[in-house]
């Protein structure tokens, strides 16, 4: 565990008890959400975690050592634990974007050349170069949030804490911030957020801590925490929307049971339409076993004909026939390709579009979107890109995801997990000059039989 608390308590001067005997553990390199309604203690707990507030009782432990509240001890802690406040205006104070991002490195004693290198690296990464000389308070909400995150990241912390990171952002701006957080996590950073958005916490988090009235109610995986409807309701929250939909489908026998889909592709995969057929089988095949019929039936899409495979025997008859439940898979799979925009080359890109017959393009991250816009690329999706690419691919589309190097591995992981869990044959591969390293690593990964790599 990289960060822990033991029996933590904190009260404000007016006697309000904001944190009541909380003991938590934050796993290194994970995405963690503190979930609770407004006033549940999330923000106070964050200020305790980076030493801004000192607990009345208990202790905060970072890297196995209890934190020291001396000036030097707190300075060292804040190098490793950076915090981004809910209201970016509380964090941005310098005359220009450049100076705001430079503040942290300057206070850490970086040389002028090193400060310049780090700040320009951050501005390039977050698409802030055109704004470098602008006053931060003149920026949009999403731009301010990117500057605040860049300022924290410029100090290279191990943990980044964000208080309600998506508040007051439009859907595209929110997706850009999530892309950034996923990318940072892919680079090894531990990301902690506070939120009352149960849908965000459920879909995004590796680990969730549910808070109510300053107490820790429940902790664990998102599925574990949100499986207890009573505790969620008692904390003045609601069940994640996608779980509500799934449970309603399950009641109507339209989805397979005992699952916890986190996104729309997972939910679609669990939809259960029973197709029965009477077939002849060998005498030795028992009820419950699977037989591969290789029967073609029905049109799913123009590009995607389905085949009956691994059909499960439900009932055997005395005449040597059986009733089987047909399992279906698409014979003509769609494809998802990933292009690293950090190595963008227009001639190469145009050839990829033609060679792979791309008919759906999505862009993730501010940098990718800016390059695409400047290059006249027809991006049809800039929000929920991975999920929408999967949904289009399983109906036969040829999809291309534009992203930056830090997000290639995250994108690949999500898509490979879907292929592995669903058994659906999707062609998947990074493409272009920027794909060489990822393809080399992928040679050593196990893929299901249904997966095809181009």
KOLSE-529121 format. One record per residue (C-alpha): x, y, z; residue in one letter. Coordinates in steps of 0.25 Angstrom, whole numbers, padded with zeros to 4 digits, always signed. Example, Ala and Ser with C-alpha at 12.3 -4.5 7.8 and 13.67 -1.06 7.14 Angstrom:
<atoms>
+0049-0018+0031A+0055-0004+0029S
</atoms>
This chain:
<atoms>
+0000+0000+0000X+0005+0014-0004X-0004+0022+0005X-0011+0018+0018X-0019+0024+0030X-0020+0018+0044X-0032+0022+0052X-0032+0036+0047X-0041+0046+0053X-0043+0061+0050X-0052+0072+0056X-0053+0086+0051X-0052+0098+0062X-0067+0099+0063X-0067+0085+0068X-0072+0078+0055X-0067+0064+0054X-0063+0063+0039X-0055+0050+0040X-0059+0039+0050X-0049+0027+0052X-0045+0024+0037X-0035+0014+0034X-0032+0012+0019X-0022+0006+0010X-0019+0012-0004X-0012+0001-0014X+0000+0006-0022X-0003+0009-0036X-0018+0008-0035X-0030+0017-0039X-0037+0020-0026X-0051+0027-0023X-0055+0033-0010X-0071+0033-0012X-0081+0040-0004X-0091+0052-0004X-0087+0066-0001X-0082+0067+0013X-0078+0053+0015X-0064+0056+0018X-0057+0054+0005X-0050+0068+0003X-0046+0068+0018X-0040+0054+0016X-0032+0059+0004X-0026+0070+0012X-0022+0061+0023X-0015+0052+0013X-0006+0062+0007X-0003+0069+0021X-0011+0081+0019X-0019+0078+0031X-0014+0070+0043X-0022+0060+0050X-0027+0061+0064X-0025+0046+0066X-0019+0035+0057X-0008+0035+0047X-0006+0036+0032X+0005+0027+0026X+0012+0029+0013X+0021+0019+0007X+0021+0011+0020X+0025+0023+0029X+0016+0032+0037X+0017+0046+0032X+0024+0057+0039X+0017+0071+0041X+0030+0079+0041X+0032+0088+0030X+0042+0079+0023X+0034+0067+0025X+0022+0073+0019X+0030+0078+0007X+0035+0064+0004X+0021+0059+0005X+0015+0069-0004X+0026+0065-0015X+0020+0051-0015X+0005+0054-0012X-0001+0065-0021X-0015+0070-0020X-0024+0077-0030X-0036+0085-0024X-0050+0084-0028X-0050+0099-0032X-0038+0102-0041X-0039+0117-0037X-0034+0113-0023X-0021+0107-0029X-0018+0116-0041X-0012+0130-0037X+0000+0133-0046X-0001+0144-0057X+0000+0134-0068X-0002+0119-0071X+0013+0117-0072X+0016+0123-0059X+0005+0115-0052X+0011+0102-0057X+0025+0107-0053X+0022+0110-0039X+0023+0096-0033X+0037+0093-0040X+0042+0106-0036X+0039+0104-0022X+0046+0090-0022X+0059+0097-0027X+0059+0093-0041X+0069+0101-0050X+0063+0111-0060X+0066+0101-0072X+0060+0090-0064X+0047+0098-0061X+0046+0102-0075X+0048+0088-0080X+0037+0082-0070X+0027+0093-0073X+0028+0092-0088X+0027+0077-0087X+0014+0079-0079X+0008+0089-0088X+0011+0080-0100X+0005+0068-0093X-0008+0075-0089X-0010+0084-0102X-0007+0097-0094X+0004+0103-0103X-0006+0113-0110X-0010+0118-0096X+0004+0119-0089X+0003+0134-0088X-0012+0135-0085X-0016+0139-0071X-0022+0126-0065X-0035+0133-0060X-0038+0136-0074X-0039+0121-0078X-0051+0111-0079X-0054+0102-0068X-0047+0090-0076X-0035+0098-0079X-0033+0102-0064X-0034+0088-0060X-0024+0084-0070X-0014+0095-0065X-0017+0091-0050X-0014+0076-0053X-0001+0080-0061X+0004+0089-0050X+0003+0077-0040X+0009+0067-0050X+0020+0076-0053X+0025+0073-0039X+0025+0058-0043X+0017+0053-0031X+0014+0038-0028X+0000+0040-0024X-0010+0050-0031X-0022+0054-0023X-0034+0061-0030X-0046+0067-0023X-0058+0065-0032X-0050+0066-0045X-0062+0066-0054X-0070+0076-0047X-0075+0088-0056X-0069+0081-0069X-0077+0078-0082X-0077+0063-0087X-0065+0065-0096X-0057+0073-0086X-0060+0062-0075X-0056+0051-0085X-0043+0059-0088X-0040+0059-0073X-0043+0044-0071X-0033+0042-0083X-0023+0049-0076X-0025+0042-0063X-0025+0028-0070X-0012+0032-0077X-0005+0036-0064X-0010+0023-0057X-0004+0016-0069X+0009+0022-0066X+0009+0017-0052X+0003+0028-0044X-0007+0025-0033X-0020+0033-0036X-0030+0037-0025X-0042+0045-0028X-0054+0049-0019X-0068+0049-0025X-0083+0047-0023X-0085+0042-0037X-0087+0028-0035X-0087+0025-0050X-0073+0030-0051X-0068+0023-0039X-0074+0010-0043X-0069+0010-0057X-0055+0016-0055X-0050+0011-0042X-0041-0001-0038X-0044+0002-0023X-0056+0010-0016X-0057+0015-0002X-0072+0019+0001X-0073+0030+0012X-0085+0036+0020X-0085+0046+0031X-0070+0045+0033X-0070+0030+0034X-0065+0019+0025X-0077+0011+0021X-0071+0000+0011X-0058-0002+0003X-0054-0011-0008X-0055-0013-0023X-0066-0004-0030X-0075-0017-0031X-0073-0020-0017X-0077-0006-0011X-0089-0004-0021X-0094-0018-0019X-0100-0014-0005X-0112-0005-0009X-0116-0003+0005X-0103+0003+0009X-0103+0012-0004X-0117+0017-0001X-0114+0020+0013X-0102+0028+0009X-0112+0037+0001X-0107+0032-0013X-0113+0023-0023X-0109+0010-0031X-0101+0012-0043X-0110+0014-0055X-0104+0003-0063X-0106-0007-0052X-0121-0002-0051X-0123-0005-0066X-0116-0019-0064X-0124-0023-0052X-0137-0019-0060X-0133-0028-0072X-0129-0039-0063X-0143-0039-0056X-0149-0041-0070X-0139-0052-0074X-0132-0043-0084X-0118-0044-0078X-0110-0054-0072X-0109-0054-0057X-0100-0051-0046X-0091-0041-0054X-0087-0026-0052X-0085-0019-0065X-0078-0006-0064X-0080-0001-0078X-0090-0002-0090X-0081-0012-0098X-0081-0021-0085X-0096-0020-0084X-0098-0023-0099X-0090-0035-0097X-0099-0040-0086X-0112-0039-0093X-0118-0052-0094X-0126-0057-0106X-0129-0072-0105X-0129-0079-0118X-0133-0093-0118X-0132-0104-0128X-0134-0119-0129X-0122-0127-0134X-0117-0141-0135X-0105-0143-0125X-0096-0155-0122X-0101-0164-0111X-0089-0161-0102X-0092-0146-0101X-0099-0142-0088X-0108-0131-0084X-0100-0119-0081X-0089-0122-0091X-0086-0113-0103X-0086-0117-0117X-0081-0109-0129X-0092-0110-0140X-0086-0100-0150X-0100-0096-0154X-0102-0082-0161X-0114-0074-0159X-0120-0060-0159X-0114-0047-0163X-0109-0039-0152X-0103-0028-0161X-0100-0027-0175X-0085-0029-0171X-0087-0039-0160X-0094-0053-0162X-0095-0061-0149X-0091-0076-0147X-0096-0085-0137X-0084-0090-0128X-0082-0097-0115X-0097-0100-0114X-0101-0106-0100X-0110-0118-0099X-0122-0115-0091X-0130-0128-0093X-0128-0142-0099X-0139-0149-0106X-0140-0164-0107X-0140-0164-0122X-0125-0159-0122X-0128-0144-0124X-0126-0133-0114X-0131-0119-0111X-0119-0109-0111X-0117-0095-0108X-0110-0088-0119X-0098-0078-0116X-0095-0068-0127X-0083-0061-0132X-0080-0052-0143X-0073-0059-0155X-0069-0046-0162X-0063-0038-0150X-0061-0023-0150X-0047-0017-0146X-0041-0007-0137X-0028+0000-0140X-0021+0009-0131X-0012+0020-0136X-0002+0028-0128X-0003+0043-0131X+0010+0046-0125X+0016+0040-0137X+0006+0046-0147X+0010+0046-0161X-0001+0051-0171X+0004+0042-0183X+0005+0030-0174X-0009+0033-0168X-0016+0035-0181X-0010+0021-0186X-0015+0014-0173X-0029+0020-0175X-0029+0014-0190X-0022+0001-0186X-0031-0003-0175X-0044+0003-0181X-0047+0011-0168X-0061+0016-0167X-0061+0021-0152X-0051+0030-0146X-0050+0034-0131X-0040+0043-0124X-0036+0042-0110X-0029+0053-0102X-0027+0068-0105X-0014+0066-0113X-0020+0056-0122X-0033+0064-0125X-0025+0077-0128X-0016+0070-0138X-0028+0063-0144X-0035+0077-0146X-0022+0084-0151X-0020+0072-0161X-0035+0072-0166X-0037+0058-0161X-0052+0054-0160X-0054+0050-0146X-0068+0045-0143X-0066+0042-0128X-0059+0050-0117X-0066+0044-0105X-0067+0030-0100X-0058+0026-0111X-0053+0012-0107X-0068+0008-0103X-0073+0013-0116X-0062+0007-0125X-0065-0007-0119X-0080-0005-0121X-0077-0001-0136X-0067-0012-0138X-0076-0024-0133X-0086-0019-0144X-0075-0020-0155X-0069-0006-0155X-0054-0003-0157X-0051+0007-0146X-0038+0015-0144X-0035+0021-0130X-0026+0033-0130X-0019+0035-0117X-0005+0038-0111X+0006+0029-0106X+0002+0029-0092X-0012+0024-0095X-0009+0013-0106X-0006+0003-0095X-0019+0007-0087X-0027+0006-0100X-0021-0008-0104X-0023-0013-0090X-0038-0009-0090X-0041-0015-0104X-0033-0028-0101X-0041-0030-0088X-0054-0029-0096X-0049-0039-0106X-0044-0048-0096X-0057-0047-0087X-0067-0047-0099X-0061-0058-0108X-0065-0049-0120X-0055-0049-0131X-0050-0035-0133X-0038-0031-0141X-0030-0022-0133X-0016-0016-0135X-0008-0003-0133X-0004+0003-0146X+0006+0012-0152X+0021+0016-0148X+0017+0018-0134X+0011+0004-0132X+0024-0003-0133X+0027-0004-0118X+0013-0008-0114X+0013-0019-0125X+0026-0025-0120X+0020-0025-0106X+0007-0032-0111X+0015-0043-0117X+0016-0049-0102X+0002-0047-0098X-0008-0059-0099X-0020-0056-0107X-0033-0064-0108X-0035-0073-0121X-0046-0064-0126X-0036-0052-0126X-0030-0048-0140X-0018-0039-0141X-0015-0032-0154X
</atoms>
